[in-house]
Amino acid sequence: MKLFSFWRSLATFRVRIALNLKGLAPEEVINVDLTKGVQREAKYRAVNPQMVLPALVDGEGPALFQSLAIMEYLDETHPRPPLLPQDARARARVRGLAQIVACDSHPLLVPRVREYLEHELKLDEPTRMTWCRHWHTQALTALETNLKSKETGRFCQGDQVTIADICLASQAAGAKFFNVDTTPFPNFVRIAETCQKIDAFARAHPLKQPGAPASV
Ligand SMILES: N[C@@H](CCC(=O)N[C@@H](CS)C(=O)NCC(=O)O)C(=O)O
């Protein structure tokens, strides 16, 4: 396997956690520096025409893309431990929680959106931060309200780690990057802290990757 990655990429963080949970280690991790726009260079565009991370090449390729799709692929090809529950309703809830993060919140905060706000709409840094914190807080509010359900256990869905927890962990790392106050969201914080104590999560953390600063 070959993983195209960058330390700060939250979507790649999700895939790294899934790989670690499955006991898989890519033979090659290729750094694509998002701060330098390397994702838009022809070489990477040939790997992932969307010009975003992550991309995962398994065997002959072509590259797999989109973190949720990659995680489900890994779950189907390496079923142990499962990252989705057996029960259809529980599975729908897990996917729903994961999608709050990966489909509705994270896309509003990615570099290409922040760059558009800066260069095209000419929004200054404090205004851009207000944008980012607003969408973070919306997602945290939706997650926290859902997590008050009795289906929540040690993790988002009972006591088994699922892709919902992986996405929650990425939201928690993003909240730190953007200095978002998470204290109004105790279930979210509790699960994020429980996840970070698991080696597969801890090793995958953005700040543990090559090129990462000591803190943000
Ligand atoms: N929905 C995608 C998100 C992909 C994405 O936007 N990735 C970010 C890094 S986390 C990226 O590469 N952004 C490059 C850019 O915005 O130019 C997924 O979950 O894989």
The ligand as a Tripos MOL2 file, in Angstrom:
@<TRIPOS>MOLECULE
LIG
   20    19     1     0     0
SMALL
NO_CHARGES

@<TRIPOS>ATOM
      1 N1        -14.0840   14.6230    1.8980 N.3       1 LIG1
      2 C1        -12.6820   14.3490    1.7240 C.3       1 LIG1
      3 C2        -11.8820   15.5430    2.1790 C.3       1 LIG1
      4 C3        -10.7040   15.7370    1.3170 C.3       1 LIG1
      5 C4         -9.9990   17.0590    1.6650 C.2       1 LIG1
      6 O1        -10.5630   18.1320    1.4870 O.2       1 LIG1
      7 N2         -8.7700   16.9050    2.1420 N.am      1 LIG1
      8 C5         -8.0090   18.0740    2.5010 C.3       1 LIG1
      9 C6         -7.0430   17.7670    3.6200 C.3       1 LIG1
     10 S1         -7.8490   17.1680    5.0490 S.3       1 LIG1
     11 C7         -7.1790   18.5100    1.3210 C.2       1 LIG1
     12 O2         -6.4310   17.7460    0.7680 O.2       1 LIG1
     13 N3         -7.3280   19.7650    0.9360 N.am      1 LIG1
     14 C8         -6.5940   20.3410   -0.1250 C.3       1 LIG1
     15 C9         -7.1660   21.6610   -0.5180 C.2       1 LIG1
     16 O3         -8.1680   22.0610    0.0600 O.co2     1 LIG1
     17 O4         -6.5930   22.2810   -1.4000 O.co2     1 LIG1
     18 C10       -12.2800   13.1110    2.5230 C.2       1 LIG1
     19 O5        -12.8860   12.8610    3.5650 O.co2     1 LIG1
     20 O6        -11.3550   12.4030    2.0860 O.co2     1 LIG1
@<TRIPOS>BOND
     1     1     2 1
     2     2     3 1
     3     2    18 1
     4     3     4 1
     5     4     5 1
     6     5     6 2
     7     5     7 1
     8     7     8 1
     9     8     9 1
    10     8    11 1
    11     9    10 1
    12    11    12 2
    13    11    13 1
    14    13    14 1
    15    14    15 1
    16    15    16 2
    17    15    17 1
    18    18    19 2
    19    18    20 1
@<TRIPOS>SUBSTRUCTURE
     1 LIG1         1 GROUP 0 **** ****
